Amino acid sequence: MEFKEKQFDGPYEVVEVEIYNKKEVFKGLLYHPPESYKRPYPLVIYFHGLPQIFPLPEILSNYKFILDMGFAFLIFNFRGYRYSDGQISIKGQYSDAAKVIEFVEKMAKKNIFDLNNINIIGHDFGAFIALILSSKEKSINTLLLTSPILNIKRHVNSEDFKKALNY
C-alpha cells in the first residue's frame, strides 16, 4: 500500500506497507534513503523483540544513520503486535518473516531493492526469528543480532515471558 502523495520523515520518503499472511495483515513502514541515492537500494529489515512496545518511527530513530548510508529500512510489526492482526506465535513470526522476504524479492524485480544486499537487524526475540530465517533463506546477506534470545526453551518457560505476552 502506498500513500496517494509522497510522505516524508525529514529527508526520508516513507511508505506504509501491509503484508498479508493467512488472511491476516501485518503492517510496517518502508523508509527510502535520501534522494541522492539511486535504486536499487541495499536494504535493512528490522525484526523487533518481545514485547514490541515502541512505535515504529521511534525504533527507526536509532538507525537513521543507515538511511544516510544509502540503505532502505523496512520495519514492521509481526502479527499479534500493536496494529497488526493475529496472535503472537513463534511459527507465525517465522511465517511473517518469510513473507517479508517474498515481498522484498518482488520489490527487487521492480528494481527497488538490490537482492544481493538484503540485511537483517534482529533484536531480542526478533534475533531468534532472524537466525532461523537466515538458516533457510539464501538471499540474506548480513545479520546483526542485538540482545538475541538463543535459549528459547528457558525463556518460554519463565514467568517473565508469560507476563510479556500479556503486555
C-alpha positions as CSV (number, residue, x, y, z in Angstrom):
1,M,0.0,0.0,0.0
2,E,1.3,3.4,-0.8
3,F,0.3,6.9,0.2
4,K,-1.5,8.9,-2.6
5,E,1.0,11.7,-2.1
6,K,4.6,11.1,-1.0
7,Q,5.1,11.2,2.7
8,F,8.4,12.3,4.3
9,D,10.0,12.0,7.7
10,G,12.7,14.6,7.3
11,P,14.6,13.8,4.1
12,Y,13.4,10.2,4.0
13,E,10.4,9.1,2.0
14,V,8.2,6.8,4.0
15,V,5.7,4.3,2.6
16,E,3.2,2.3,4.6
17,V,3.5,-1.4,3.9
18,E,0.8,-4.1,4.5
19,I,1.7,-7.7,4.0
20,Y,-1.0,-10.4,4.1
21,N,-0.3,-13.8,5.7
22,K,-3.1,-16.4,6.0
23,K,-5.8,-13.7,5.6
24,E,-4.3,-11.5,8.3
25,V,-2.4,-8.3,7.8
26,F,0.8,-7.2,9.4
27,K,1.9,-3.6,9.0
28,G,5.1,-1.7,8.7
29,L,6.9,1.3,7.3
30,L,9.5,1.4,4.5
31,Y,11.9,4.3,4.6
32,H,13.8,5.2,1.5
33,P,17.3,6.8,1.7
34,P,17.8,10.5,0.7
35,E,17.1,11.2,-2.9
36,S,20.8,11.4,-3.7
37,Y,20.9,7.6,-3.6
38,K,19.6,5.7,-6.7
39,R,17.7,2.4,-6.9
40,P,18.1,-0.4,-6.5
41,Y,18.7,0.2,-2.8
42,P,20.5,-2.1,-0.4
43,L,18.0,-3.0,2.4
44,V,18.0,-3.4,6.1
45,I,15.0,-5.2,7.6
46,Y,14.4,-4.8,11.3
47,F,12.9,-7.7,13.3
48,H,11.6,-6.4,16.7
49,G,11.8,-8.0,20.1
50,L,9.2,-9.2,22.6
51,P,7.1,-7.4,23.6
52,Q,7.2,-4.7,20.8
53,I,6.1,-1.7,22.8
54,F,7.7,1.2,20.8
55,P,6.1,2.9,17.8
56,L,8.0,2.0,14.6
57,P,9.3,5.6,13.9
58,E,10.8,5.6,17.4
59,I,12.7,2.4,16.7
60,L,13.9,3.8,13.4
61,S,15.3,6.9,15.2
62,N,18.2,4.7,16.4
63,Y,19.0,3.6,12.8
64,K,18.7,6.8,10.7
65,F,22.5,6.7,10.0
66,I,21.7,3.5,7.9
67,L,19.4,5.6,5.7
68,D,22.2,8.2,5.4
69,M,24.5,5.5,4.1
70,G,22.1,4.8,1.2
71,F,20.1,1.8,2.6
72,A,16.4,1.5,2.6
73,F,15.0,0.4,6.0
74,L,11.9,-1.8,6.4
75,I,10.4,-2.1,9.9
76,F,7.2,-3.9,10.7
77,N,5.1,-5.4,13.5
78,F,4.8,-9.2,13.4
79,R,1.2,-10.5,13.5
80,G,-0.2,-10.1,17.0
81,Y,1.7,-6.9,17.9
82,R,0.4,-3.4,18.0
83,Y,-1.7,-2.7,14.8
84,S,-1.1,-6.0,13.1
85,D,-3.7,-8.7,13.1
86,G,-3.5,-12.2,14.5
87,Q,-1.9,-13.9,17.5
88,I,1.7,-14.0,18.7
89,S,3.5,-17.2,18.0
90,I,6.9,-18.4,17.0
91,K,5.5,-20.2,14.0
92,G,3.6,-17.1,13.0
93,Q,6.6,-14.8,13.4
94,Y,8.8,-17.1,11.2
95,S,6.0,-17.2,8.6
96,D,5.7,-13.4,8.7
97,A,9.5,-13.1,8.3
98,A,9.3,-15.4,5.2
99,K,6.5,-13.3,3.8
100,V,8.7,-10.2,4.2
101,I,11.4,-11.9,2.2
102,E,8.8,-12.7,-0.5
103,F,7.8,-9.0,-0.5
104,V,11.4,-7.9,-0.8
105,E,12.0,-10.3,-3.7
106,K,9.0,-8.9,-5.6
107,M,10.3,-5.3,-5.0
108,A,13.7,-6.4,-6.2
109,K,12.1,-7.5,-9.5
110,K,10.8,-3.9,-9.8
111,N,14.4,-2.6,-9.2
112,I,13.6,-1.1,-5.8
113,F,16.0,-3.3,-3.7
114,D,19.3,-4.9,-4.5
115,L,18.7,-8.6,-3.9
116,N,22.4,-9.1,-3.3
117,N,22.3,-6.7,-0.4
118,I,19.5,-7.8,1.9
119,N,20.4,-7.4,5.6
120,I,18.6,-8.0,8.8
121,I,18.9,-6.4,12.3
122,G,17.1,-8.7,14.8
123,H,16.6,-7.5,18.4
124,D,15.8,-9.9,21.3
125,F,13.2,-12.4,20.1
126,G,13.4,-10.9,16.6
127,A,17.0,-12.0,16.5
128,F,15.9,-15.6,17.2
129,I,13.5,-15.4,14.2
130,A,16.2,-13.8,12.0
131,L,18.6,-16.6,12.9
132,I,16.1,-19.3,11.9
133,L,15.1,-17.5,8.7
134,S,18.7,-16.9,7.6
135,S,19.4,-20.6,8.0
136,K,16.8,-21.3,5.3
137,E,16.8,-18.2,3.2
138,K,19.8,-17.7,0.9
139,S,19.1,-14.1,-0.1
140,I,20.1,-12.7,3.3
141,N,23.5,-11.0,3.1
142,T,24.2,-10.0,6.7
143,L,22.7,-10.5,10.1
144,L,23.2,-8.2,13.1
145,L,21.7,-9.7,16.2
146,T,21.3,-7.4,19.2
147,S,20.5,-9.0,22.6
148,P,19.5,-12.2,21.0
149,I,17.4,-14.8,22.8
150,L,19.2,-18.0,21.9
151,N,17.9,-20.4,24.6
152,I,14.3,-20.1,23.7
153,K,13.2,-23.1,25.8
154,R,14.4,-21.4,29.0
155,H,12.7,-18.1,28.1
156,V,9.4,-19.6,27.1
157,N,9.0,-21.5,30.3
158,S,9.8,-18.5,32.5
159,E,7.1,-16.4,34.3
160,D,8.6,-13.2,32.8
161,F,8.0,-14.5,29.3
162,K,4.3,-15.3,30.1
163,K,3.8,-11.8,31.6
164,A,5.4,-10.2,28.5
165,L,2.8,-11.9,26.3
166,N,0.1,-10.1,28.2
167,Y,1.5,-6.6,27.8
